């Protein structure tokens, strides 16, 4: 049971969690200028106004996507051998 968790579920969970973090960063960069009008928060102000923070967040999101695909990609299912003959 533990072997199956380590081989199948853990990489899948880490893969999707890493992609979710990247998506959150991208949504935060895109939505911050609109959300700052509703609620004035120091973090939202930083993401809405500072270009360097926005570019760094987008770069980090790209890095997280690459990390997810290189390190945590779930293994493909093994194909059964075909019986020819």
Backbone bond lengths (Angstrom), bond angles and torsions (degrees), N, CA, C in turn:
res aa  C-N    CA-C-N  psi(-1)  N-CA   C-N-CA  omega(-1)  CA-C   N-CA-C  phi
1 X - - - 1.455 - - 1.523 111.04 -
2 X 1.336 116.16 -44.82 1.453 119.58 -179.79 1.519 111.17 -67.46
3 X 1.309 116.76 -34.83 1.456 120.73 178.48 1.528 110.46 -65.13
4 X 1.317 116.31 -41.12 1.462 119.68 178.72 1.530 110.71 -64.87
5 X 1.327 116.25 -39.06 1.467 119.82 177.94 1.522 110.33 -62.08
6 X 1.333 116.93 -44.84 1.459 120.69 -178.75 1.519 112.20 -69.74
7 X 1.306 117.61 -34.73 1.458 120.71 -176.22 1.518 113.59 -83.76
8 X 1.312 117.52 -33.71 1.464 120.13 -172.85 1.524 112.40 -111.52
9 X 1.328 116.77 -54.83 1.453 120.05 -169.58 1.525 113.80 -79.27
10 X 1.317 118.11 -40.24 1.462 119.94 -177.20 1.531 112.58 -63.15
11 X 1.329 119.76 -47.91 1.468 118.19 176.33 1.520 112.85 -61.28
12 X 1.333 116.38 -36.47 1.462 119.78 -179.69 1.533 110.89 -67.01
13 X 1.334 116.30 -42.83 1.470 120.51 178.91 1.530 110.40 -64.16
14 X 1.324 116.99 -45.99 1.466 120.49 179.14 1.523 111.52 -64.44
15 X 1.323 117.73 -38.69 1.464 122.10 178.68 1.524 110.70 -60.12
16 X 1.323 115.92 -52.11 1.471 118.94 -177.99 1.524 112.70 -71.23
17 X 1.319 118.30 -32.52 1.466 120.30 177.22 1.530 110.64 -66.89
18 X 1.322 116.90 -39.32 1.464 120.22 178.41 1.525 110.52 -67.06
19 X 1.323 117.19 -42.08 1.467 119.66 176.48 1.526 111.79 -64.65
20 X 1.327 117.10 -35.13 1.469 120.55 178.06 1.529 111.14 -66.69
21 X 1.330 116.84 -38.83 1.470 119.37 177.14 1.525 110.90 -65.17
22 X 1.327 117.13 -39.98 1.461 120.65 177.92 1.525 110.40 -64.14
23 X 1.313 116.40 -42.93 1.466 120.18 178.51 1.527 111.24 -63.86
24 X 1.330 116.74 -38.97 1.463 120.46 177.76 1.533 111.05 -61.59
25 X 1.321 117.06 -42.66 1.463 119.63 178.56 1.524 111.29 -63.09
26 X 1.318 116.63 -42.76 1.463 119.78 -179.88 1.519 110.79 -65.30
27 X 1.324 117.01 -42.49 1.473 120.45 178.31 1.520 110.30 -64.48
28 X 1.320 117.46 -39.02 1.462 120.61 178.70 1.523 111.27 -63.31
29 X 1.315 117.36 -41.28 1.468 120.71 178.83 1.523 110.67 -65.83
30 X 1.327 116.57 -42.09 1.462 120.14 -177.35 1.531 111.60 -73.73
31 X 1.319 117.17 -39.91 1.458 120.51 -172.91 1.524 114.35 -89.12
32 X 1.309 118.47 -14.80 1.469 120.66 -175.27 1.522 113.56 -58.39
33 X 1.337 119.69 -43.35 1.478 117.60 178.70 1.524 113.72 -61.83
34 X 1.328 117.22 -29.68 1.458 120.23 179.35 1.530 111.40 -82.94
35 X 1.313 116.68 -36.35 1.463 120.37 -178.97 1.521 112.80 -73.59
36 X 1.337 117.77 -25.86 1.462 119.96 -178.59 1.532 110.88 -67.03
37 X 1.328 116.13 -23.07 1.471 119.29 177.01 1.533 111.11 -70.78
38 X 1.334 116.02 -31.90 1.460 120.03 -178.82 1.519 112.68 -82.87
39 X 1.336 115.68 -38.09 1.461 119.61 -174.96 1.514 109.13 -143.43
40 X 1.312 116.57 123.29 1.458 120.81 178.71 1.521 109.23 -87.94
41 X 1.315 114.54 109.29 1.447 121.92 -179.81 1.524 106.77 -130.70
42 X 1.316 117.27 148.03 1.466 120.40 -177.24 1.522 111.42 -62.61
43 X 1.323 117.69 -40.37 1.459 120.86 -179.95 1.522 111.31 -67.82
44 X 1.319 117.34 -43.02 1.461 120.60 177.56 1.518 111.30 -64.92
45 X 1.338 116.88 -40.32 1.465 119.62 176.63 1.521 111.20 -60.83
46 X 1.304 116.51 -40.00 1.460 120.69 179.62 1.524 111.04 -64.38
47 X 1.326 117.14 -46.22 1.460 120.01 179.72 1.519 111.99 -70.68
48 X 1.320 118.43 -28.66 1.456 120.51 -178.58 1.518 112.37 -79.20
49 X 1.331 118.23 -31.72 1.458 120.72 -170.95 1.524 114.97 -106.83
50 X 1.301 118.93 -30.37 1.462 121.27 -171.90 1.533 110.64 -93.79
51 X 1.329 115.58 116.43 1.463 121.22 -178.41 1.521 111.00 -67.84
52 X 1.314 117.24 -37.45 1.465 120.26 -178.85 1.529 111.18 -64.51
53 X 1.312 117.59 -38.74 1.465 121.18 178.44 1.525 109.99 -66.71
54 X 1.312 117.32 -41.15 1.463 120.82 179.54 1.514 111.53 -64.86
55 X 1.331 117.24 -43.51 1.468 120.13 179.19 1.525 111.19 -67.18
56 X 1.316 116.90 -38.68 1.462 120.23 178.10 1.526 110.64 -65.53
57 X 1.317 117.47 -39.91 1.463 120.96 178.57 1.529 110.94 -65.39
58 X 1.315 117.58 -40.43 1.463 120.35 177.36 1.528 110.89 -66.82
59 X 1.316 117.12 -39.55 1.462 120.28 176.10 1.517 111.92 -63.99
60 X 1.328 116.08 -40.07 1.463 120.15 177.53 1.530 110.84 -65.89
61 X 1.329 116.89 -37.27 1.464 120.18 177.98 1.527 110.84 -64.75
62 X 1.311 116.87 -41.68 1.467 120.23 176.92 1.524 109.83 -63.63
63 X 1.325 117.15 -41.73 1.452 121.02 177.25 1.518 112.47 -62.21
64 X 1.324 117.32 -37.94 1.466 120.57 177.70 1.528 111.76 -67.20
65 X 1.316 117.07 -38.17 1.468 119.88 177.87 1.527 110.31 -64.73
66 X 1.331 116.38 -44.60 1.464 120.26 178.46 1.528 110.21 -62.72
67 X 1.315 117.08 -42.66 1.463 120.80 177.95 1.524 111.29 -61.42
68 X 1.316 117.00 -40.92 1.466 120.31 179.65 1.525 110.70 -62.06
69 X 1.335 116.72 -44.56 1.455 118.91 -176.95 1.525 112.77 -75.24
70 X 1.313 118.37 -29.53 1.456 119.98 -179.52 1.523 113.10 -84.37
71 X 1.288 117.92 -38.18 1.472 120.54 -171.77 1.523 114.37 -103.19
72 X 1.313 118.28 -35.39 1.455 120.49 -169.50 1.514 114.35 -115.52
73 X 1.322 118.22 10.65 1.459 119.82 -177.66 1.523 109.35 -62.89
74 X 1.336 117.40 129.56 1.470 119.42 179.43 1.530 110.42 -63.36
75 X 1.311 114.99 145.23 1.460 120.19 179.99 1.523 109.25 -69.06
76 X 1.332 116.69 141.62 1.470 117.74 176.52 1.531 110.81 -68.60
77 X 1.285 114.75 152.50 1.456 119.03 179.45 1.532 109.31 -67.82
78 X 1.296 115.92 140.55 1.458 120.52 179.51 1.523 109.31 -71.40
79 X 1.319 114.50 133.01 1.452 118.89 178.86 1.516 110.01 -87.32
80 X 1.292 114.68 141.13 1.455 119.01 -179.65 1.520 109.21 -76.23
81 X 1.323 116.85 142.51 1.457 118.94 179.02 1.530 110.64 -65.36
82 X 1.307 114.56 141.41 1.458 118.70 -179.27 1.523 110.05 -82.82
83 X 1.284 115.40 142.98 1.466 119.75 -179.64 1.521 108.45 -97.43
84 X 1.329 116.32 101.28 1.458 121.54 179.83 1.517 109.47 -109.01
85 X 1.174 120.04 101.11 1.474 124.17 174.99 1.466 112.81 129.31
